[in-house]
Amino acid sequence: MKSIVIAITGASAMQLGERSIQLLLENNKKIDLILSKGAYEVAKSERNINIPIEPKNQSYFWRDKLNVQSGELTCYRWNDHSASIASGSHKTKGMVIVPCTMGTLGRIASGFSSGLIERCADVHLKENRPLIISPRESPFNLIHIENINRLAKAGALIVPPIPAWYTNPQTIEDIIDFIVVRLFDSLGEDLGKIKRWDGPKK
Ligand SMILES: Cc1cc2nc3c(=O)[nH]c(=O)nc-3n(C[C@H](O)[C@H](O)[C@H](O)COP(=O)(O)O)c2cc1C
């Protein structure tokens, strides 16, 4: 089974990355997971969570936190340039960056593969494999917009974490699930039941 690469960067709404891991594992998928250095800092400051950096410990941490034993999960350090997923010869199903900072987005847009996330994204673009980026910033400045434009032209799919209001969400979990399931729709994965637009009520 080919893996899906998930990258979580140091943007707000890390819950989206977390729920992505949980739903993929519950659906018996294989995940290669990279957290940027910034993601560990945001987890600490925004959510008071200390995520282990050591890959094996991190894998146990997620399984415990998300209470899921199915699927396959491999974690990588942000600077592990010799990881299998850093090479185009290693096949994957695609890569999803959620949430994506403007920093990571800018580095990918300029081909600056300084960390494993950027390198992996670069590989997905050069191999013409799905690269889905969920950028989290507001407002966007012109540099952000130009970087997004560049990545979209290079083949990335830009899927901002924007909730749907026609579903009449009642909880934050409703909003998170809608965003995450729609994100993976883009990759051809069906991760769960959400309310979908079915035309106006009659
Ligand atoms: C609590 C917190 C929230 C942040 N939220 C965002 C955000 O939503 N979007 C963004 O582009 N940067 C955000 N940042 C800034 C990035 O974390 C910072 O630019 C970092 O260097 C990005 O590194 P990375 O792209 O390698 O994850 C946030 C920082 C903190 C501490």
PDBQT file of the ligand as one rigid body, heavy atoms in Angstrom, charges set to zero:
ROOT
HETATM    1  C1  LIG A 301       0.787  30.379  18.179  1.00  0.00    +0.000 C 
HETATM    2  C2  LIG A 301       1.324  30.637  16.808  1.00  0.00    +0.000 A 
HETATM    3  C3  LIG A 301       0.461  30.617  15.736  1.00  0.00    +0.000 A 
HETATM    4  C4  LIG A 301       0.940  30.869  14.450  1.00  0.00    +0.000 A 
HETATM    5  N1  LIG A 301       0.053  30.835  13.409  1.00  0.00    +0.000 NA
HETATM    6  C5  LIG A 301       0.514  31.010  12.143  1.00  0.00    +0.000 A 
HETATM    7  C6  LIG A 301      -0.394  30.911  11.047  1.00  0.00    +0.000 A 
HETATM    8  O1  LIG A 301      -1.592  30.670  11.202  1.00  0.00    +0.000 OA
HETATM    9  N2  LIG A 301       0.119  31.057   9.802  1.00  0.00    +0.000 N 
HETATM   10  C7  LIG A 301       1.448  31.297   9.557  1.00  0.00    +0.000 A 
HETATM   11  O2  LIG A 301       1.848  31.419   8.399  1.00  0.00    +0.000 OA
HETATM   12  N3  LIG A 301       2.339  31.407  10.605  1.00  0.00    +0.000 NA
HETATM   13  C8  LIG A 301       1.903  31.249  11.877  1.00  0.00    +0.000 A 
HETATM   14  N4  LIG A 301       2.784  31.340  12.934  1.00  0.00    +0.000 N 
HETATM   15  C9  LIG A 301       4.189  31.646  12.649  1.00  0.00    +0.000 C 
HETATM   16  C10 LIG A 301       4.998  30.421  12.258  1.00  0.00    +0.000 C 
HETATM   17  O3  LIG A 301       4.900  29.404  13.254  1.00  0.00    +0.000 OA
HETATM   18  C11 LIG A 301       6.495  30.800  12.047  1.00  0.00    +0.000 C 
HETATM   19  O4  LIG A 301       6.584  31.667  10.936  1.00  0.00    +0.000 OA
HETATM   20  C12 LIG A 301       7.353  29.575  11.852  1.00  0.00    +0.000 C 
HETATM   21  O5  LIG A 301       8.696  29.979  11.662  1.00  0.00    +0.000 OA
HETATM   22  C13 LIG A 301       6.902  28.759  10.668  1.00  0.00    +0.000 C 
HETATM   23  O6  LIG A 301       7.770  27.670  10.493  1.00  0.00    +0.000 OA
HETATM   24  P1  LIG A 301       7.339  26.423   9.592  1.00  0.00    +0.000 P 
HETATM   25  O7  LIG A 301       6.815  26.971   8.313  1.00  0.00    +0.000 OA
HETATM   26  O8  LIG A 301       8.613  25.672   9.401  1.00  0.00    +0.000 OA
HETATM   27  O9  LIG A 301       6.326  25.648  10.372  1.00  0.00    +0.000 OA
HETATM   28  C14 LIG A 301       2.318  31.115  14.239  1.00  0.00    +0.000 A 
HETATM   29  C15 LIG A 301       3.188  31.108  15.336  1.00  0.00    +0.000 A 
HETATM   30  C16 LIG A 301       2.702  30.879  16.597  1.00  0.00    +0.000 A 
HETATM   31  C17 LIG A 301       3.669  30.864  17.757  1.00  0.00    +0.000 C 
ENDROOT
TORSDOF 0
